[in-house]
Amino acid sequence: MNSRTFTRWLGRHAPLAGWLSGLLAALLVLLLGITGLVEYEKGLLQQRQQLASRHLGEVAQETEATLASLRLRYRGVCSPELQAALRSELLDKHYIRDAGLLDDEGRLGCLASAAGIGEALALPPSDIRFADRQSWFNFPVSAGGRRSALNMVSSGRHVVLLDSSIGDTLLQRAQVDAIWLDFKTTQAGNPQLVWAHPGLAQQRLDMPVYPEYRYSSEQHFWVRFDAAKAELIVGSNVPRTGYFIQNYLPLARMLQQNRLLVAALLALAGALGGLAGLLVWLRGQRYRGLAYRLEDLLQPEQVLCLYQPIVELASGRITGCEVLMRLRDGDSILFPDKVIPLILEQQLGWALDSAVSRKALQELASGLALVDVPRPFKVALNFFPDNIRAERLQGLLQPLRRDDLAINVEVTEYGMNADLFTDVARLRSEGYLISVDDFGTGYSNLGTVKRLAPDFLKIDRSFVHDMEDDALRASLIPEIVAIAHAVDAAIIAEGVENRQQADKLAALGVEYAQGYWFGKPMPLADFLTLLRKNGAA
């Protein structure tokens, strides 16, 4: 769609365009605002995960380091000496509360915290199991007369126990929703869920399949929006541990948490949308103006051709007509004095001339076949001076020419130049008639008229009007008649309004006349009716 097509559409549909523009502007503001809000919430979640990663990393690294030390240093059977050594191992630990060994049957019977070697405890199925690693959550342990629940991790025969409250505290502080573990001894990309927030349904969890990050030395973040569940999922890895952490933020909860900001955003979107819609509507109203719609009106279907009869004064017969135009603008009719300045300003003269010529010649070709008129019937067409170019007019008029029509091209004194004489000569050689319109109001002299060699000189209506007052201008009519006879041209007097004017003009040697006395410019149907009456008279 080019710019002119767009302006035409906007002019025709200004209310709709304003409404749509306002809606789109409001939606755009909302989209940008929601995007900004999502980015803000994403940043908060990433900050939380950085904190959680730091704490979980410390716990995981201490666990790994302790298990590695146990595997390296403690390989014997359980004894008081081994228990004492294990207690020494735990002195500098922040998160590990106990350590021990499993017997050959995988039972827990040797703990650093135990007063002695007690009865071995058979272990329930582990919560998480890898190739050489198992984990139990909230595992009940009795030591020193106290019973507590610990999280236990085993590697081979060696176990460490962590206070479960430490993990719960860390998770509450970090506000993460899920923790996964993709351990290095398992196939990468198959993590197991370690912990999930109690309020988070298992079926909502999104498995983090990022094997390239599981033991990365840096924390990497990823973000996904689940459109089906309308929630934001932010995840990251805990560096060097194989752990992944996640947060799930439903869009509804995010909007609720920021309801004041959302309310302000809605108000802003409404205000900006309304303003945008108003501006587009105002611009559309401007495009509805005639200056922006003019090109659409310069089409044959919008042109109203009117025909004013040209009468032979001696016989009273209508021998031709001048084609005048109006433009249809919906239910209104636009007159030339309103549109011609705009047409010239927008350089649309050729569009008008071609539309009028096509419409008139096509109408006359079909209409004149139904009436008895002198043949060929002379049809005078007005063209803007810049459009009187032989080649251009030939291309326009030649397909429309008929043997029973004589096309009369009218030129004005004001449009004369050196090129015009050449073009007029070519047109005459092709069989077109030439008239000099409004003769006597410009600067033509006998030499100029001879060069043009017109078929008709048209006396301007001002000369005819002054005849009744015997004004000086009227006394020039015989001179104009003499000039016409000198170049072998006929005279057509314009603006004849009564019988007295017609009789005086005939007495002065004027051959033809047009004006309200003979008929106003009229639509084709009325013109054909007039021709029938004139032929029957």
Buried (B, 14 or more C-beta within 10 A) or exposed (E): EEEEEEBBBBBBBBEBBBBEBBBBBBEBBBEEBBEEBBEEBBEBBBEBBBBBBBBBBBBBBBBBEBBEBBEEEBEEEBEEEBBEBBBEBBEEBEBBBBBBBBBEEEEBBBBBBBEEBBEBBEBEEBBBBBEEBBBBBEBEBEBEEEEBBBBBBBBEBBBBBBBBEBBEEBBEEBBBBBBBBBBEEBEBEEBBBBBBBEEBEEEBBBBBEBBEBBBBEEBEBBBEEBEEEEBBBBBBBBBBBBBBBBBBBBBEEBBEBBEEBBEEBBEBBBEBBBEBBEBBBEBBBBBBEBEBBBBEBBBBEBBBBBBBBBBBBEEEBBBBBBBBBBBBBEEEEBEBEEBBEBBEEBEBBBBBBBBBBBBBBEBBBEBBEEBEBBEBBBBBBBBBEEBBBBEBBBEBBEEBBBEEBBBBBBBBBEBBEEEBBEBBBBBBEBEBBBBBBBBBBBEBEEEBBBBBBBBBBBBBBBBBBBBEEEEEBBEBBEEBBEBBEEBEBBBBBBBBBEEEBBEBBBEBBBBBBBBEBBBEBBEBEBBBEBBBEBEEE
